[in-house]
């Protein structure tokens, strides 16, 4: 869970410093000098030499630590790493007794601001409700087993009891898959539900392959069936959240319950027809006794299923801007000064592509040390921060030799989805106007001028063709973020 911490720090001033030298904040990873301690306010008053040091920026991390970048009297950067949770007595106002690692796993990203006020209270009642429901389910299952002669007190049913326990264990392994997906990857589905719904079918298909292999290796039934259940549970963990996002997209009048209910009608109807056809196929003479025929028939049906799933997701027309659609829209705007409508852009969107393979490459949430590439020049950092004083992000070109075009982006405190969209626009302008010979700061300055000149027009064109600019699905990474003290 990401959060912003606003703390006050000592301000060091000196008449001996150049008049233009001001305090600027920034965010980054750890440094080789992180074991040093930052001078306290009392120490700065007692030691005149410490007044020659000035806080340029502060990087904050999700684990509660922060790194301060200090500009010394020789205009070189020194860093001080500090655990602010301890040194400043910081503690989360929401569930302070719960470790942050557990919070991130069981609560939605951005909690409590990302959900309604009644969310936590509902879930605290929902959890014991589900526990009692499963207790009842276990007792009913026990009664059903006794009704068919499986009395656990009888020694004659020991083998049956062991088989039942092994089956429950197999299902338990599958439940672990859903548990892991929900806790670890819950923040992925809002941005790109089409992609994850498609991948859910791919993973589910892999799980079915494990089940198909059980007749070939009956001695390994339990591990094969367990792997199949685990894989299919992971697929379900991807499918259910992504499809709920798709259902919300359908419910334009707030009728999500009605849309979900009618989806059940479609699903049950298809299930009944599919089961009927499946029974008809299995009744074909020779099919059940011929494993190669059975496997090839399943493969044919599964490939047809995946193709149909891809077609169904391709017709979806989201009017919100995610990262894939932002790339398409920005590229078209810079190429022809126009933007695509929702239908055309969604058709061009590659459902299966990963962001890491997109061109130009953008790396979000980068630390200052990665941006500088080992350079400790304080004047360079100061110039960079002044260049982006009006933006909620910092963007630089990766100037490593023999490196393809790549930009590095770090976000300031208060950055929004619109800030991220601006960084994408600037990236594409730099990509289309790149020059290896030109000074990097000159390129950045020119790109920012074009951004100020054209971005508002770009947003207006998006609105005109039907895009919902108020619901931009661009997730701002807050693993590392900059607190800009110059704003205060």
HUJODA-V504713 format. One record per pair of residues at least 6 apart in sequence whose ideal C-beta (glycine too) atoms are under 7 Angstrom apart, sorted by the first residue. I is the first residue (numbers start at 1). J is the second residue. D is the distance in whole Angstrom. If there is no record, write none. Layout:
I,J,D
I,J,D
This chain:
1,100,7
1,103,5
1,104,5
1,107,6
1,109,6
1,110,7
1,111,6
2,62,6
2,109,7
2,110,7
2,478,3
4,413,5
5,60,6
5,84,6
5,90,6
7,84,7
7,88,6
9,55,6
10,41,4
10,44,6
11,23,7
12,44,6
12,50,7
12,51,5
12,53,6
12,54,6
12,55,7
13,51,7
14,51,4
14,52,6
16,52,7
17,54,7
21,54,6
22,486,7
23,54,6
23,55,5
23,56,7
23,485,5
23,486,6
24,56,5
24,57,6
24,382,6
24,385,4
24,484,7
24,486,5
25,57,4
25,58,5
25,482,6
25,483,5
25,484,5
25,485,5
25,486,7
26,56,7
26,57,3
26,59,6
26,69,6
26,368,5
26,381,7
26,385,6
26,482,5
27,57,7
27,59,4
27,60,6
27,368,7
27,410,6
27,480,5
27,481,5
27,482,4
28,59,4
28,67,6
28,367,4
28,368,3
28,369,5
28,480,7
29,367,3
29,369,5
29,370,7
29,480,7
30,67,6
30,81,6
31,67,7
31,79,4
31,369,6
33,78,6
33,79,5
34,67,7
34,79,6
34,81,3
36,80,5
37,80,7
38,68,6
38,80,4
38,82,6
39,50,5
43,50,6
44,50,4
44,51,6
52,72,7
52,73,4
53,70,5
53,71,7
53,72,6
54,70,7
54,71,5
55,68,6
55,70,6
56,69,5
56,70,7
56,71,5
56,378,6
56,381,6
56,382,7
57,69,5
57,385,7
57,482,6
58,66,6
58,68,5
58,483,5
59,66,6
59,67,4
59,367,7
59,368,6
59,480,6
59,482,7
60,66,5
60,481,6
60,483,6
61,479,7
61,480,6
62,478,7
62,479,6
64,83,6
64,84,6
64,85,4
64,90,6
65,81,6
65,82,7
65,83,5
65,84,7
66,82,6
66,84,5
67,79,5
67,80,7
67,81,5
68,79,7
68,80,5
69,77,5
69,79,6
69,368,7
69,381,7
70,78,5
70,80,7
71,77,7
71,378,4
72,78,6
75,378,5
75,379,5
76,376,5
76,378,6
77,376,5
77,378,5
77,381,6
84,90,5
94,112,5
95,103,6
105,183,4
106,183,7
108,114,5
108,115,6
108,186,7
109,187,4
150,157,5
150,160,5
151,157,6
152,161,5
166,222,6
170,222,6
170,225,5
170,226,5
170,229,5
171,229,6
173,226,5
173,229,6
173,230,5
174,229,3
174,230,5
174,232,7
174,233,4
175,233,6
176,230,7
177,230,5
177,233,3
177,234,4
177,237,6
178,233,5
178,236,6
178,237,4
181,234,6
181,237,3
181,238,6
182,237,6
186,241,7
187,475,7
188,196,6
189,196,6
189,241,4
189,242,5
189,245,6
190,245,6
190,473,6
191,322,5
191,323,7
191,473,5
191,475,6
192,322,6
192,324,7
193,242,4
193,245,4
193,246,5
194,313,5
194,316,6
194,351,5
195,351,5
195,352,7
196,238,5
196,242,4
197,239,6
197,242,4
197,243,6
197,246,7
197,313,6
198,309,6
198,310,6
198,313,6
198,351,5
198,352,6
199,238,6
200,235,5
200,238,4
200,239,4
200,242,7
201,306,6
201,309,5
203,231,6
203,234,6
203,235,4
203,238,7
204,232,5
204,235,4
205,302,5
205,306,7
206,231,5
207,228,5
207,231,3
207,232,4
207,235,6
208,228,7
210,224,5
210,227,5
210,228,3
210,231,7
211,225,7
211,228,4
212,295,6
212,298,7
213,224,6
214,221,5
214,224,5
214,225,6
215,291,6
217,224,6
246,316,7
247,256,6
247,259,5
247,260,6
247,263,7
248,256,6
249,318,6
250,259,5
251,259,5
281,287,7
281,297,7
282,288,6
287,293,6
287,294,6
310,351,7
313,351,6
314,351,7
316,346,6
317,342,5
317,343,5
317,346,5
318,346,6
319,342,5
319,466,6
319,467,6
319,468,5
320,468,5
320,471,5
320,472,7
320,473,5
321,329,7
321,421,7
321,467,6
321,472,5
321,473,7
321,474,7
322,473,4
322,474,7
323,355,6
323,474,6
324,349,5
324,350,7
325,345,5
325,349,6
326,421,6
326,424,5
326,474,7
327,358,6
327,424,7
328,340,7
328,345,5
328,348,5
328,349,7
329,339,5
329,340,6
329,345,6
329,462,7
330,424,6
330,425,5
330,428,5
331,428,6
332,338,6
332,339,6
332,340,5
333,339,5
333,458,5
334,428,5
334,429,6
334,432,6
339,458,7
339,461,5
339,462,6
339,465,6
341,465,5
341,466,6
342,466,5
342,467,7
360,405,5
360,407,7
360,427,6
360,428,7
360,431,4
361,404,7
361,406,4
362,407,5
362,409,6
362,424,7
362,427,5
363,406,7
363,408,5
363,409,7
364,409,5
364,477,5
365,410,7
365,411,7
365,477,3
365,479,5
365,480,6
366,408,4
366,409,6
366,410,5
367,410,7
367,480,5
368,410,7
370,408,6
371,394,7
371,396,5
371,408,5
371,410,7
373,399,7
373,400,7
383,441,7
384,394,7
387,441,7
387,444,6
387,445,6
387,448,7
388,394,5
389,486,7
391,419,7
391,422,7
392,411,7
392,412,5
392,414,6
392,415,4
392,416,7
392,419,4
393,409,6
393,410,7
393,411,5
393,412,6
393,415,6
393,419,5
393,423,5
394,410,5
394,482,7
395,407,6
395,409,5
395,423,5
395,426,6
396,407,7
396,408,5
397,407,6
397,430,7
397,440,5
397,443,7
398,406,4
398,407,7
398,408,6
399,440,6
405,431,6
405,434,6
407,427,5
407,430,7
409,423,5
410,480,7
410,482,6
411,419,7
411,476,5
411,477,7
411,481,5
411,482,7
412,481,7
412,482,4
412,484,5
413,481,6
413,482,6
413,483,5
413,484,7
415,476,5
416,476,7
417,472,4
417,474,4
417,476,7
418,472,6
419,476,7
420,474,4
420,476,6
421,472,6
421,474,6
422,451,6
422,455,6
425,451,6
425,455,6
425,458,7
426,447,5
426,448,7
426,451,5
429,447,5
429,450,5
430,443,6
430,447,5
435,443,7
459,469,6
462,469,6
463,469,6
